[in-house]
Amino acid sequence: MQKTVHIIGAGISGLSAAVRLANANYKVHVHEATQQAGGRCRSYFDAATNLTIDNGNHLLLSGNRHALAYARSIGTDAGLVGPKLAQFPFVDLSTGQRWLLDLGDSRLPLWVLDESRRVPDTGLADYLGLMPLIWSGKDRLVKDAIRCDGTLYRRLVQPLLLAALNLDPPEGSAGLAGAVVRETLLAGGQACRPLIARDGLSAVLVEPAIKLLQDKGASVRFSHELRELATSRGQVTELNFGDDSIAIAPGDAVVVAVPPRSAASLLPGLKTPTKFRAIVNAHFRFDPPRDAPPILGVVGGLVEWLFAFPQRLSVTISNGDRLVDMPREELAQAIWRDVCKAGSVAGELPPWQIVRERRATFEATPEQNALRPGAATGLKNLFLAGDWTDTGLPATIEGSVRSGDRAADHVLAMSQV
């Protein structure tokens, strides 16, 4: 008899769980409170720039195994594009210096042995100084594990960890930072090739998943917000959506893949992260120079990463709480000045859009990391997914997919009991 699973939330974590279970011949029902899928990872048409833009410039790496497997499962891995080698151009706006970090294509970090491929003015000893991060515990701060100063820190470690942790790296969890280093710099160039959804996040990671689910007979309902869970004898027995309710049969399962605040309201007593950090993204309708790299690391300025898309230059600024209340036009002008310097372009401010995600990620400190729950709950047929659950990674797309996969694995294990 075909088993049924209800997925609450159609963000990336919910979709990845849904796809995995639909491919395992489960009858899948997805319930999304809003009017669109994708959560914080989606595209939309923006009238200000007259372009389809992403709500955030999410970067994947070739070593993101779960995210790439998810893309393959929905037939869109070819939509994640990037250079053939793990090469990252950088510019320092304070000095004008430019360099290329070349991680090569090895499975080992052999690039640190080659001076021409390293960050300029750094030596092997600088990289060996990062080793304490690799075995740091979850309760340790980055600043207690490594020195947070010097050329290597300013030109590579700080940009990398700022992007991954979304807070000032010294105050971040050394355990989470260590996971990032293990899966990127330490894993060699084969794991670090940058990949971008050139045609948009929705087109590559969201819409094809919805279509696959529907083709397999799954239902996907929007504006269908779960209000309450009824339980009996240690399991969920009913889902209450306000205007309707759904009984949960014995052997069926529920995956709650919603933001932490919503999960805590559905499951009183659930520990979740309570502090969050903002990310600011800016999009400019502007044709990039032909030789513009798809992604440029920027240090010494307001901008941190500059992305070149067809007809568009986009920017990401992490740990953006300081910018969420800045007047939009003033912020756009300040960012555009950095873009002109970094991207070697000129001109008046083109059509633009600022996207400020105030609760973009949980605060990646040891204290908040300790509040992340696992996939299993006290209810034997209810499981959690989301980048805020205990994935071992900061809040990333890879972490989102990993959490969905983990929740799906728990559902699959139910049928083995």
N, C-alpha and C positions, 0 to 999 in steps of 0.2 A: 504494500500500500504506500502511495506517495506521501511523504512527510511534507508538512507546511511550516514555513518560517515567515515571521513578520519582521521586517526591517524598519525601524523607526528612525527616519532621517536619510536624506538622499545626498549627503555630502560624499566626498571621496571615500571615507571609511565605510559608510553604509553601502555605497555602490560596489565597493570591492568585495564586501561580504556577500552582497546579493548575487553578484556575478559568479563568485566561487560556488555558492550553494545552488544556483540555477544550473550551473554546469554539472553539479552532482545530482541532478534530477530532483531537486526539491521544488515544491510549489512555493514561489516567492511572491510576497506582497510587500511593496515599499510604500511607506506613508511619510509624506513630507509636509511640514507645517507651512512652508512658504509656497510661492507660486513658481519656483524654479529649483532645479537640481544643481549640485556642485558646491553648495555652502560657500566657503571663503576661496574657492578655486573654480571660478567661472568667468565667462565672457559676456559682454553685452554691447549693444550699439550705443555709442556716445554721440549725442547731437552736437556737443561743443567742438569736437574734432572731426565729426562726420566719418568716424571709423569704428570698427568693432575692436574693443580693447578688453584686456583682462583686468579684473579687480586687483590683481597683484602679479608682479613679475616673478613667477615661481620657476626656479631653476632646478632641473634634475641632473644627476650625474650617472654615468654609465655603470657605476657600481650600485645604484639603487635597485637591488634585485627584485624586491616586491613590487615597486612601482612599474618597472619595465615588464615584469611578468603579467601584471594587470593590464598594461597597454597591449601586450601580445594577445591576451585572452579576449580582448574586444576588437582586435584586428587593427590597432592604430599605432603600433610601435614605430612604423615608418614616419609618422607625423611628428616624432621627436627628433629634431635635427640639430646638428652641431658639427664642429670641426672634426677631422679624422684623428687628430692627436689632442692630448690633454694639454693644451697651451692656453695660457691666460695672460693677455696683455694688461699692463698696469700703467697708470700715470700718477705722478705726485703733483698735485696742483700747487703746492707751496714752493716747489723747486722747478717744475716743468720737466723733470726727469721721467723718461719712459723706459720700460723694460718688459721682457717676455719671460714669464715663468713657464718652463717647459718640463712637464712631468713625464714625457715620453709615453711608451705603450707597454711598459713592463708590469708584472704583477708585484714587483718589489720596488721600494722607494730608491732605486739606483740613481735617480736624478740628483740626489743630494751630494753625490760624489763628484759631480761635474760642475765646476765653477760657472761655466757659461750658461748652465740651465737653472742655476739657483737664483734667488733674489740677490741683486747686486749688493756688494759690500757685506756679504754674510759668509761665514765659514762653517765647516762641518760641526764644530763644537756648538754653534748656535742651535742647530737642529737637534743634536743630542740632548740639549737642554730642555726639549719638549717631552722627553721620555717619561718624566713623572706623571704627566697627564694620562698616559696610556693605562696605568694601573691605579688611578685615583679612585677613591670610594665616593659614594653618592653624597656624603655629608661634608665633603671638602670643597673649598672655594678655589677657583682658578688661580687667584693671586697667591694662594698658599701652596700651590703645586709648582708654578713656574714664575719666572720673572716677567712682569708685564711692562717691559720697556725695551729699548734697543731697536736696531734696524729691522731685524727679522720680525719682531713683534709688530712694529708699526706698519710694515709693508706687506705682511702676509697673515700672521697669526691673528692680529686684531680684526682685519677685515673678514677673515674666514669665520672666526667665532662670533663676531657681531652679527653676521648674516645668519648663522646657525642658531644661536641662542636668543637673539633679538633683545639683548641687553648689553650693558657695558661689560666686556668679558671678565675683568677681575672679580666682579660680584656674582658671576655665574657658577653653576655647578661644574666642578672639575670632572665628575663622573660622566655627565652628559657631554662635556667638551672632549673628554677622552674618547668617547664613542665616536664622535665626529672625526677626530684625528685618525682613529683606527680604520675607519671606513673610507677615508679620503687620502690624506697625505701618506699614511703608512701603507696603504694598499697599492701604491704605485699608479702610474698613469692609466692603466687599463680600467681602473675604478673611478677615474676623475674626469673623463671626457664630458664637457658640459653639453647638455641637451635642453632645447627650448621647444615649446609647442608653438611653432612658427605661425600656424593658422589659428591659434587661440586655444585656451585651456578647455573650453566647452567642446570645441570641435574634435579634440583629441582624447580627452579623458572623461567627458561627461555624456554628451549626446549619443556616442556609439554604445556606451554601456546601457543607456535607457533603451535603445533600439534592440540590442541583444536580449535584454530581459523580456521585452515585449514579444519578440520573435519566439521566445521560449515559453510564452504563455503567462509570464508574470504580469501582475498589475502594478502600476505606478500611479499613486494618487497624490495630487498636489492640494494645498490648502486643507490638509487633513491632519490636524494637530492632535497628538495624543494628550489627553487631559489627566488620565488616571489609570493606574494598574490595579486590578483586583487580584488578590492572591488567596490561596488556600493550601494548607499542608506543604508549605515550602516551595510553591511554584505559582507562576502566573496563570490565572484562569480566565481573565477577561481584559480586553483593551477597551477603554472608554474614550471615545473621540468627541464627546459632547452631544452631537446630533445622532450619533449611532454608536453601537458597541459591537465588539467581535469576541466570540467565545474562543478560547484557546484549548484545543483538544489535547488529551494526554499524548505525549510523544512529540507534540509540536513545540516550536521554540520562538523566542523573541530576541532580537538584537537591538539594543538601544544605542543609536549612533547619533546623538544630539550634543550640543554644547554642554559644558559642565554644569552651568546654572540650571538648565532645563533637566538634565539628568538628576541633579540633586533634588529638584522639586518632585520628580516622579518617584524617586527612591529615598524617602526620608532617612537620614542617618548615613547616607553615602558620603564618604570623604572625596572631595575634588579640589583641584587648585582654585584659589580664590583671588589671585592677583594676576593681572594681564598686562601686556605691553603692546603698544601701537606700532604699525608699519605705515609709512607714507610712500605712495607711488605717484609719479607724475608722468603724464603722456603728452607728447608734443607732435602735432601733425607736421612732419618735416622729412623730406627725403634724405636718408643718411648718405654720406659720401660712399662711393662705390667700394672703397677699400676699408670701410668701417668694419671692425670686428663685431661678431654677433653679441659679444659681451666684453665689457671693458671694466676692470677694477680701478676704482678711483680712491686715492688717499689724499689727505690734506685739504679736504673741502667738505661741503654740505652733502654732496652726492657721494654714494658709495659704489653703486654699480650702474653702468649705462648699457642699455640693451638697444640694438639696432634691428628694427623690423621693417618690412616694406611700408613706406610712407610714414614711418613713425619712429621717434626716439623715445624711449621710456627709461625711467629712473626708479631705483628703490633706495629708500632710506630706512634702516632698521632702528629699533629703540627710539621710535618717533614721538614719544609722549610730549616732548618739548615743542613739537610743531603742530599738534592737533588743533590748537586755538589760534595759530598765526593767521592773519588775513590771507585769503586765498591768492589774491593777485600779487601780494608782496612775496608770498612763498613761491609762486610760479616764476616770478622775475628772478629771485635768488637762485632757484634751481637752474633756470635757463642760462644764467651767467656761468655756472659751473659746467653745464653741458657744452657751451660754446668753447670753453677752455679745454675740457677733456676730449671732446669729439672733434676739435679743430674745425668748427663750423662758425658761421657768423650770421647775423641778421637780427631783426627785431623779434620780439616774442611772438611765435606762431600760435595758431589755435591750440589750446591746451586743456587738460583736465587733471585735477588733483583728486586722488582717492585716498582717504584717510581711514584705515581700518583700526579703530580704537582698541578693540580686544582681539588683535590679530593672533597672538599666541599667549599661552600661559607663561608666567614669569619663570624663567629657567634657573631659579636659585635652588640650593639644596632643600630649603624649607618647603617651597612649592612642589618640587619634584617628589618629596616624600608624601604628598597628598594625592598622588596619582594612583587610582585603583587599577587592579588587574582586569582581565576580561571576564573572569568568573565572578558571580555575585552570590549572595546567600540564598537566591532562588535558583533551583536546579535547572530551569529551562529559560533563564534570562541571562544574557551576556552583554558586555559593554564594548563599544568601539569608539575611536576618536583619537586624534593626535595628542589629546590631553590625558589619555590613559597611559599606563606604564608600559611604554614600548621600548624603553631603553635609549630612545633618541629624543632630541628636542622636538618641538612642533614643526613637522615638515610633511611634505607629500608622502615621502617614503614611510614616515611614521604612521600617517593616516592609513595607507594601504596595509601596512604591517598589522595595524590594530584590527582592520576589517578581516584580514586573513586569519588572525588569531581567534577572533570571535567565531568565524565560520568553522574553524577547526574544532572548537568546543561544541558547536551544534552537530557537526558530523560525528564527534565522539559520543554524543547522546545515543545515537542509533546503534552504537556498538555495545551499549550496556545491556 
